[in-house]
Amino acid sequence: MGDTGGAPPPSVPEEPCPMPRLAVFALVVCALSVAAAVVAFVEGSFLGIVWVLLAGLTSNMAWFYIRKAKADRAAREARLG
């Protein structure tokens, strides 16, 4: 039933892969820590340095998870076809 004579199955257009959830969370934390750093420095507190360091860490985490998702998607596409 439904023999296509060896023809490959019709291709289904892929929808773009959404951004990984951990990357989204990291970007949200990054934005909040930048806002906290600005508020801390405006108030004259050196605690803003900790917020800047947290912003740097979370931006690197977001970059890592986005690049990892792209590499995983490319590997999956290479494996499938």
C-alpha positions in Angstrom: 0.0 0.0 0.0 1.2 3.5 -0.8 4.4 2.2 -2.6 6.1 5.2 -4.2 8.5 3.1 -6.3 11.6 3.9 -4.3 11.1 7.7 -4.5 12.1 9.6 -1.5 9.3 10.9 0.8 8.1 14.4 0.0 10.1 17.0 1.9 8.3 18.8 4.6 9.5 22.4 5.0 11.2 22.8 8.3 10.2 25.6 10.6 13.0 27.6 12.1 14.2 26.1 15.4 13.3 28.3 18.4 15.9 29.7 20.6 16.9 27.2 23.4 15.1 27.8 26.6 18.3 28.1 28.7 19.6 30.8 26.3 16.4 32.8 26.8 16.7 32.5 30.5 20.3 33.6 30.4 19.4 36.6 28.3 16.7 37.6 30.7 19.1 37.3 33.7 21.7 39.3 31.7 19.3 42.1 31.0 18.1 42.2 34.6 21.7 42.2 36.0 22.7 45.1 33.6 19.7 47.0 35.0 20.7 46.2 38.5 24.3 47.3 37.8 23.1 50.6 36.4 20.9 51.2 39.5 23.7 50.2 41.9 26.2 52.6 40.2 23.7 55.4 40.1 23.2 55.0 43.8 27.0 55.0 44.3 27.3 51.4 45.4 30.3 49.3 44.3 28.0 46.3 44.4 27.3 47.1 40.8 30.6 45.3 40.0 29.1 42.0 41.0 26.1 42.7 38.7 28.4 43.5 35.8 30.3 40.2 36.4 26.9 38.4 36.5 25.9 40.1 33.2 29.1 38.9 31.6 28.7 35.4 32.8 25.1 35.1 31.6 25.8 36.7 28.2 28.5 34.1 27.7 26.0 31.3 28.7 23.5 32.6 26.2 26.1 32.7 23.5 27.2 29.2 24.3 23.6 27.7 24.3 22.7 29.5 21.0 25.9 28.2 19.3 25.3 24.7 20.7 21.8 24.7 19.3 23.1 25.7 15.9 25.8 23.1 15.9 23.3 20.4 17.0 20.9 21.4 14.2 23.7 21.3 11.6 24.8 17.9 12.8 21.3 16.6 12.7 20.8 17.9 9.1 24.1 16.4 8.0 23.2 13.1 9.5 19.7 13.0 7.9 20.6 14.1 4.5 
